[in-house]
């Protein structure tokens, strides 16, 4: 099986990296077949259709997940369409282009001609409103034709910072928070920790996708606000630590889940302070990051992942991030004077 992901295009690398992280979190071993503008084609062990609805509930920077039927030159889409076998009683064809990959005048004729070819082979009814099957055509570096398996839930604005009970203007957008959880390979049913939880944005996204969560923050106001926000999204009873990140491992030793078992954290995601809009009590940010890495090194077992936002790549130089190895860094321009770096790290074995 080969899956076709239609990416959001909000960043050149993050959407694809999020897909790969989510697949690994769900037990798959993905192999990238093609990565192009707005498109990621993946195969590999465990990359199967039944994962599509699960991934649709996890992902933030994708739009549709399809079974890839074929790829070809833009002018050959309808020619190959005669071999498509439908599974439903009704269908429709939808086509669009990424940027200006093909003339826009090609879109409607492609939908019409491919639809006619499919109808000739299957003799089923076209339904443009509520079809049983959607055949999706994406024009990028070439044409990708897929059977849509699931559409990603995109109701992230409903969870934006301004719509939570406790508000802070520096909160990470829910889409980016969700992306960080996937970059950390957080698994459903396992614990993810955010030791700089702020208003709880990362914890909310992790909890809603099925991970168990634990948080921490230096400021009592933030831990109170996080609990208030988590309660609003049905994530009550989350353990929240109030104190310095360096003291969190000792606190976790005494924490138990609802069944009385010790909490074992298996993933981490964090957006630590970097001194522009957040207080650091005079500590250099590098010193805070050093304590964070040391603490997470105690918390996470070997081979597990952590995602983190950095204000500058120079914090990744030298041995600051020991005992973790850096797997990827993805700059994201927030505005003209601020670029933040999404980083993926793995606890060394």
N, C-alpha and C positions, 0 to 999 in steps of 0.2 A: 504494500500500500504506500502511496505517495500523497502527502498532504500539501495543499496549496493555501498559504496564509496571505490574505490581503492586508497589508500593513497600513497604519494610519499616516505615515509620512511626516510625523511630527519631529523626527530626528533621523539622521542617516543610518545610525547603528542600533540605538536603544530598542526599537520595536522588534527587530530580529533577535537581539540578545534576550529580550524578555520571553519570546516564544521558546527559545532553546532552554532557558532556565525553567520555565513552566513544564516543558516536556520532561526534563530530567527529574523535576520534583514529583512528577506523576509516574516515574519508573521507566520512562523510555530512554533509549540511547540514540539520540537524533544525529543524522548525518545530513549536512546541508548539500542539496543538489544544485540549487540556484538561488542566488540573492541578487535582486535587481531593484530598481526604483519601485517601491510600493509592493514588492512581491518577495515571498520566501517560499521555496519548495524544499520539503524535508522528507526523508525516508529514514528507515532504521528500525532496530528492534523495539517493539512496543509502540511504534507510530501507527496507530490503528484508528478506524473511524469512530469507535466507541469513546475515544478520548475527546472528540470534537466538542460535545456539549459541556464536558468538564472544563476544557480549556476556555470555552466561551465565557464561563463564569469566573475564570481566573484572570484573563488577559485585560490589559487596558489600552495598549497601543496597536491593536489590530482591529479589523472590521469584520471580516468573514473568514471562515475556515471551510475549505472545500476538498473534495477528493479530486486530485488532478486527473483529468481525462486525457488531455494531450496539450502540447504546445507546438506552435508553428509560426510561419510567417503571417503577418496580418491579413494578407489577401487569401490565405488558404483555410480560414476558419470554417467556412460553410462546406468546403469540399470534404473535410474530415468528419463533419458533423453527422453524416449519413450513418456512421457506425455507432452512434450513441444509443444505448438502450436504456429507456426510462424505467423507473420502478413505481412511479405513481400514476394516478389516473388523469392528472392535469399537470401542465408545466408552463414555464415562460423562460425567455432568454433575456438576460440583462447584460449590457456591455458598457464599459467606460474606459477612459484612457488615463494614464498617469502622466501628469504634466501635458506636454504637447507631443507625446510619443507617436501619434498618428493624427491625420487631419480629423477634426471633429465630424466632418461630413461622412466619415466611414462608420460611425457608431450605429446609426439607425439601419442602414443597409445590412450591416453585420447581424444585428438582432433579427431582422426580417428573414435574411437568407439562411441563417443557421436554424432559426425556428422552422422554416419550411423543410429543411433537410431532415430535422429530427422528426417532424410530423410525418413525413413520407415513410420513415422507417418504423414509427410506433403507432401512428393513427390515434393519438390521444388528444384531448381537448386542450387548447391554449386558455389559460386563466391568468390575466395580468394582475389580479387583485389578491387572491388567496390560492396560489398554485401549490400542488403537492410537492413539486420539485422546481428548483431554480437552477438553471444552467448559467454560470457566470463567466463572462469573458473580460479579461483584464489585458489591456494593451500597455506593455511596458517596453523592454528591449525587444520583445516579441509578443505574440498573443498567447495567453494562458487560458485554457478552457477547463472549468471545473464544475462538479456537482456540489452545490452548497450543502454542507452538513450542519452548520450552526452559524449564528450571527452573534457577535460579541455584545454583551450588555454594556451600554454606554451611558448609563444614568449617573455619571460621576458628579455632575453639577449638583445633584440632590444632596451630596455629602460635602460640598465645598465648605470652607472654613466659616464663612459668614452665615451658614445655615445650621451650624451646630450650637448647642446650648452655651458652650464656653468658646469664646472667639479670641483668636490672635491673628493679626494680619500677616505674620511671618510663617504661617503654616504652609506646609508643602501641599501642592494640589493633589487631590485624591488619585488622579491618573498616575502621577509620578510616584506617589506613595505605593500604589498597587504594583507599579513596575519594579520598585525596589524590593518588594516582598518576593516577586518572581525571580529577580536576579539572585536573591539569597537562597533559591531552591527550597523555600519553605514548604513542607509537606502537610497535607491535611491531617489533623489529629496529633501533630507534633508541635512542640513549643518553639515560638519565635520570640526573641527578646529585642526590645528597643530601649537602651539605657539612657537615651536623651529624648524621651517620648513627647515632650512639649504638650500639645493639646490632644495628642493621641491619634494623629492622622494615619501613621503607619500601622499602628495597632488595630485601628478600625478596619483597614483594608485587609490585613492578615486574618483577623477574626471572621470577617464576612466571607472570606474564601475557604474557611474551614480549618485554619490553623488555630492552635491554642496559643495564648499570648501572655506575656509578662512584660512589664515596663518599669521604667525608673526615670527620675529627674531630680536635679539638685534642688529645685524650688518647690516649696509646699503648695504654692498657688497652682503650679502646673500639674502636680499630681492630683490635686483636688479637681482641677478642670478636666484632666484626662478621664478620671472616674465618671464625671458627669456626662462627658461625651460618649464614653463606652456604654454607659447605662442607656443612653438615648437610642443606641443602635442594638440593644438587646445583648450586650456583651458584659453582663454584670458578673461580679465576683472575680474580676481579673486582679491578680497580685500586682501591686504597684509599690516600688521602692522609692523612698524619698531620701536622697543623700548623694554623695560623690560616687561617680562611676567606679572608682577604685575599690569601694567597699561593697559593691554589688555581689561579687562572688561569695563572700562570707554570708551575706543575707540570704542568698539563694539556697545555701546548704540546709537552712531550716524551713524552707517553703515546701508545702505539700499540696497535692491536687485534691479534688473532691473525694477521692477514694483513699486518701491518706498516704499516697505514694509520693516520694520525693520528686520534685519537678526537675526534669532533665531537658535542658534547652538544646535544640538541634539546628537553629538558624538564627542569624542576627541581621537587623537592618537599622540604620541610624542616620540621622541628620544632625550631627553635633554642632554646637555653637562655633561661630567663626569670627565673632568680635565686631561685626558691623551693626546688627540689629539686636544682638543678644548680649547679656552680661556674662563675663567670665570671672568676675571677682578679682581681676588683676592678673590672673594666670595667663601666660602665653598660650595661644591655642595649640601650639606644638606639644606643650606639656600635658594639656587635656587629652589630646589624641594619643599620646604615649600611654597615659593611664588607661584610656579606653581599650587600646590594643592589648595591653597586659591583662586587663580584666576579662576581655572576650577570649583571650587565649586560655584562661582558666575555665571559662564557662563552656566553650564549644569543644567538642571532641575532634580529633584529627579527621581530616577529610571533609568536614562540613564547611558551609559557606556563610559569608557575610557580605552585605552591600553597605556602602557608606558614601555620603556626599562630602566632597572636599571643596574648599574655596580656591585651591591652587594645587597644581601638580607637584610643586616642590615639597609638599608634605609627604609625598610618596618616595622621596629620595632617601638613600641610606637604609638604615635598619629600623626606622620609626615604626613600620607596620609589622615588625616581628611579634609573634611567631606565625604570621600569615604570609602567603605568597600572593602577589598581585596577578590576577588573571586577565583583567581588562579595565581600561579607563575610557570613559566616553564623555567628552566635554559637551556641555549643554548651555547655550547662551541664554541667560535670563533677560538681560537688557544690555545696553551698550557698555556699561562699566562693570558688569558682573557675569562671569562664566563659572558655572559649578560643574564639578567633575564627578560623574557617577562611576563608582569603582566596585569591582567584584573581586573578592579575596577568598582564599581557601586556607583553613587551618592546616599547617604543615603536619605531616605524619612523623 
